[in-house]
Amino acid sequence: MKKKRRQSNALFIALVLTLFLVGLVMGMLIVHLNDEKRREELVAEYEEKIKALQEEEEEIIDDRMRVYVPDRKRVYGQVPLNAWAKKGTFRLDNGFMAYFDENGEKQSRLGVDLSYHQKSVNWDELKASQIEFVMLRCGFRGYSEGGLVADEKFREYAQKCNEYDIPLGVYFFTQALTVEEAEAEAAFTLDLIKDYEISYPVAFDTEYVADPEARSNLEEISDELRTDIIVAFCEKIKEAGYYPMVYASESWIRRNMDFEKLQDYDFWAPQYLEENDFLFDFTIWQYTDSGNIPGIDTVVDLDISMVDYASFVPALREAALDNAVLETYEAEEGQADISIVMNEGDGENESAQREQGERP
C-alpha cells in the first residue's frame, strides 16, 4: 500500500512538473509570438518612416537650386584647338576688338584688367564706356621671398565694380613651387573674394618671370608638377563654387605644362596681334597690353570674352552654398544661358608691392 502511495505521489509530482513545463513552454511561445508580432509592427513602422524620409529627401532635391552651365563644343585633335576664327571673325568695332559669328552677330564682350598699377579710376566714366566686365588682380605671391600679398587696390576696386554693377572676375599671380603652395594661394584668393559678387572666372595667372633671381627660376619645376599646381588651385576654386580659369601664353602652355590634363578649364589667352591665331582653345582673349578706355588715365590690358560668364557664374557660388544640382546643356558657340529652379587695403602692402611678378 505504501509503495503504491509513493508511486502515486511520484506520478502526481511528475504530472505537475510536466504541466509546469508545458505551461512554461506555452508561455514562452506566446511571448515569442507576441514579440514577433511586435517586431513585425516595428519593422513595418520603421519601413514607413524610411519611405517618408526618402520621399522628403526627393522633395528637397527637387526644390534645390538647379544651375545649368553651358557645355561648349570644342575642337579636339590631340588637344582642344582654337576654333573661333574658323567659325567667325575677329575685327574692330567702335575702336575695340570684337568677335562676330558666321551670321555677322557680335558675340564677344569687352573687358579690362585692373590692378594697383591703375592708381585711380573714374567709375562713372568707366561704367558709361563700352566695358562689360573687369578682371581685377586680387593678389600675388612675391617672386623673391614668396609671401602672399593682396593687391592694394583690390578691395576698393572690387567694391566699386559691385556698386556700379560691372561684372567682376579676378586673377591671382602665382609663384607656387609645390601643390601645397598652390592650395595656399587658392585659400588666400577665396578669403579675399568671399565678400564680393564674382560674376566672371577666378583665374590662375601662370607665366615666366624675367628676373633670374625669381624663386621659380631658382628651383626647377617640371611640366608635370606645374600642371599639378594649376589643377590644385583650380579645383579649390571650383569646390568653393567659383569658376576657375588659367591665364597662360601659347608658348608657356606648349613648353611648360601638360595641356591634355587641363582640358576641363577655360583659358585666358594673352596674344597682342591683330589676328588671333592662338593655338589652343580659349574663352577670353587679352588682345592688347596698351589699350585706352574712358575712366582710366593709363594704358591698360583689354580683353574680349567669348562666353557670357555673368549669365551663370554668379549662380555657381549660390549653388555651392545651397548644395545645388549642376547640369550642363549644349549651347551654341559664344552663347550662355541659365535656368535656375529654386523652391579695404592697408599701408602694409605698399612696400610689399616691390615683390611684383611680371604680370601687372
Secondary structure as GFF3:
##gff-version 3
##sequence-region A 1 360
A	DSSP	alpha_helix	2	63	.	.	.	ID=ss1
A	DSSP	beta_strand	66	71	.	.	.	ID=ss2
A	DSSP	beta_strand	75	76	.	.	.	ID=ss3
A	DSSP	beta_strand	80	81	.	.	.	ID=ss4
A	DSSP	alpha_helix	84	87	.	.	.	ID=ss5
A	DSSP	beta_strand	88	93	.	.	.	ID=ss6
A	DSSP	beta_strand	96	101	.	.	.	ID=ss7
A	DSSP	beta_strand	109	114	.	.	.	ID=ss8
A	DSSP	alpha_helix	123	128	.	.	.	ID=ss9
A	DSSP	beta_strand	133	141	.	.	.	ID=ss10
A	DSSP	beta_strand	148	150	.	.	.	ID=ss11
A	DSSP	alpha_helix	154	163	.	.	.	ID=ss12
A	DSSP	beta_strand	168	173	.	.	.	ID=ss13
A	DSSP	alpha_helix	179	193	.	.	.	ID=ss14
A	DSSP	beta_strand	202	205	.	.	.	ID=ss15
A	DSSP	alpha_helix	215	218	.	.	.	ID=ss16
A	DSSP	alpha_helix	223	239	.	.	.	ID=ss17
A	DSSP	beta_strand	244	247	.	.	.	ID=ss18
A	DSSP	alpha_helix	250	256	.	.	.	ID=ss19
A	DSSP	three_ten_helix	259	262	.	.	.	ID=ss20
A	DSSP	beta_strand	266	270	.	.	.	ID=ss21
A	DSSP	beta_strand	284	291	.	.	.	ID=ss22
A	DSSP	beta_strand	300	305	.	.	.	ID=ss23
A	DSSP	three_ten_helix	309	311	.	.	.	ID=ss24
A	DSSP	alpha_helix	313	321	.	.	.	ID=ss25
A	DSSP	beta_strand	325	330	.	.	.	ID=ss26
A	DSSP	beta_strand	340	341	.	.	.	ID=ss27
A	DSSP	alpha_helix	348	352	.	.	.	ID=ss28
A	DSSP	three_ten_helix	353	355	.	.	.	ID=ss29
###
